[in-house]
Amino acid sequence: MTDDNRTRIFGVSGWKNSGKTGLTTRLVEALVARGYRVSTIKHAHHDFDIDKAGTDSYRHRHAGAREVAIVSGSRYAIMHELRGDPEPAFQDVLARLAPCDLVLIEGYKREPIPKIEARRLDAANRTPLAPQDPHIVAIAADHPVTDTLLPVFDLDDTDGIADFILATVGLPVTPNR
């Protein structure tokens, strides 16, 4: 879609249960519908497993394989077991993605990338991230936010937020087809 090789990155940040995943999912749908190739990186603060006990790939991993690739005619996944190594750096994960127009990042609160802070009223007891993070360039909330000079969007204004993200990363709101 784009005419250069620059990786465009934009993050969705916020505390637990702030609406990050819902917003990220809606943004992916909206941007893909506009013709953009979008990839995502989701940071998890907990142990997770994308494989199921009893499958062949699960058995390969539990036998000690460092990486297991599972491939079909529809998709492929490469599972990499850290086996005690440290979590990979954000830039290393980013470098493993195939070329695309935009990478949306969910989580990674501390990365120096442009991001929107998601806020929900029922999580309003949490300290806002924006005052302490100069990389937060907008706020998406399900309640009024008046104590900021940043642009504030309704958490459900997916198209408005998508337009803002595209403008921020230098992509046209209406892609060239």
C-alpha positions in Angstrom: 0.0 0.0 0.0 2.7 2.5 0.9 5.5 3.5 -1.4 8.3 3.4 1.1 9.8 0.8 3.4 9.3 2.7 6.7 7.5 0.7 9.4 4.6 2.8 10.7 3.8 2.0 14.3 1.0 3.2 16.6 0.2 2.0 20.1 -3.0 1.5 22.2 -2.1 1.8 25.9 -3.9 1.8 29.1 -4.5 0.0 32.4 -6.1 -3.5 32.6 -9.8 -3.4 31.6 -9.5 0.0 30.0 -10.8 -1.1 26.6 -7.5 -1.6 24.8 -8.3 -4.9 23.1 -11.8 -3.9 21.9 -10.4 -0.6 20.5 -7.4 -2.4 18.8 -9.7 -5.0 17.3 -12.1 -2.3 15.9 -9.2 -0.3 14.6 -7.8 -3.4 12.7 -11.2 -4.0 11.2 -11.7 -0.4 10.1 -8.2 0.0 8.7 -8.3 -3.3 6.8 -11.7 -2.3 5.4 -10.0 0.8 4.0 -7.4 -1.4 2.2 -4.5 -1.2 4.6 -2.3 -4.2 5.5 -2.2 -4.1 9.3 -0.2 -6.3 11.8 -0.5 -6.3 15.5 1.8 -7.0 18.5 0.1 -7.7 21.8 2.1 -7.6 25.0 1.0 -10.0 27.7 2.0 -9.6 31.3 1.2 -13.2 32.1 2.2 -16.7 30.9 0.1 -17.7 27.9 -0.1 -20.7 25.5 -1.5 -20.7 22.0 -1.2 -24.4 21.7 -3.4 -27.2 23.1 -2.2 -30.1 25.1 -2.3 -33.3 23.1 -1.6 -31.7 19.7 1.5 -32.7 17.8 3.0 -29.3 18.0 2.4 -29.2 21.7 4.2 -32.5 22.0 7.1 -31.1 20.0 7.5 -28.1 22.3 7.2 -30.2 25.4 9.9 -32.5 24.1 12.2 -29.5 24.1 12.1 -27.9 20.7 13.1 -24.3 20.8 10.9 -23.3 17.9 7.9 -25.1 16.4 6.3 -24.0 13.1 2.9 -25.2 12.4 1.7 -24.7 8.8 -1.5 -25.2 6.9 -3.0 -23.9 3.7 -4.7 -21.1 5.8 -2.1 -19.9 8.2 1.2 -20.6 9.9 2.5 -19.9 13.4 6.0 -20.1 14.8 6.1 -20.7 18.5 9.4 -19.8 20.1 10.1 -21.1 23.6 12.3 -18.8 25.6 13.5 -21.6 27.9 14.7 -19.2 30.5 16.0 -16.5 28.1 14.8 -13.0 28.7 11.7 -11.6 26.9 12.7 -10.3 23.5 13.1 -6.6 23.1 10.2 -4.8 21.4 12.3 -3.9 18.3 13.3 -7.5 17.9 9.7 -8.6 17.8 8.8 -5.8 15.4 11.7 -6.9 13.1 10.2 -10.4 12.8 6.9 -9.1 11.2 6.3 -9.2 7.5 6.1 -5.8 5.7 2.8 -4.1 6.2 1.4 -0.6 6.1 0.8 -0.2 9.9 1.7 -2.1 13.0 -0.8 -1.6 15.9 0.7 -2.2 19.3 -1.4 -3.2 22.3 0.3 -2.8 25.6 4.0 -2.0 25.8 3.1 1.1 27.9 6.8 2.1 28.3 7.8 2.0 24.6 8.7 5.4 23.0 6.1 5.1 20.2 3.1 7.3 19.5 0.0 5.9 21.3 -3.5 6.6 22.4 -4.5 6.0 26.0 -7.7 4.0 26.5 -9.7 4.9 29.6 -12.9 3.5 31.0 -14.9 5.1 33.8 -15.0 1.9 35.8 -11.2 2.0 35.8 -11.0 5.7 36.5 -9.4 5.1 39.9 -6.3 4.3 37.9 -3.7 7.0 37.5 -3.9 8.5 34.0 -0.8 7.5 31.9 -0.8 10.6 29.6 0.6 13.1 32.1 3.7 10.9 32.7 4.1 9.7 29.1 5.1 12.2 26.4 4.4 9.6 23.7 0.7 9.5 24.4 -0.7 11.8 21.7 -4.4 11.3 22.3 -7.0 9.8 24.7 -10.0 7.6 24.0 -12.4 7.4 26.9 -16.0 6.3 27.7 -16.4 9.4 29.9 -15.6 13.1 29.7 -11.9 14.0 30.0 -11.2 17.7 30.5 -7.9 17.8 32.3 -5.7 17.6 29.2 -4.7 19.5 26.1 -4.5 16.2 24.1 -7.2 15.3 21.6 -9.9 13.3 23.3 -12.0 10.8 21.4 -15.0 8.7 22.5 -13.7 5.2 23.1 -16.2 4.0 20.5 -15.3 6.6 17.8 -13.4 4.0 15.8 -13.4 5.9 12.5 -12.3 9.2 14.1 -9.5 7.4 16.0 -8.5 5.6 12.8 -8.3 8.9 10.9 -6.2 10.4 13.7 -3.8 7.4 13.7 -3.4 7.5 9.9 -2.7 11.2 10.0 -0.2 10.8 12.9 1.8 8.1 11.1 1.7 9.9 7.7 -0.7 7.6 5.8 -3.7 8.9 3.8 -7.1 8.7 5.4 -8.3 7.3 2.1 -5.7 4.9 0.8 -4.6 4.8 -2.9 -6.1 1.7 -4.4 
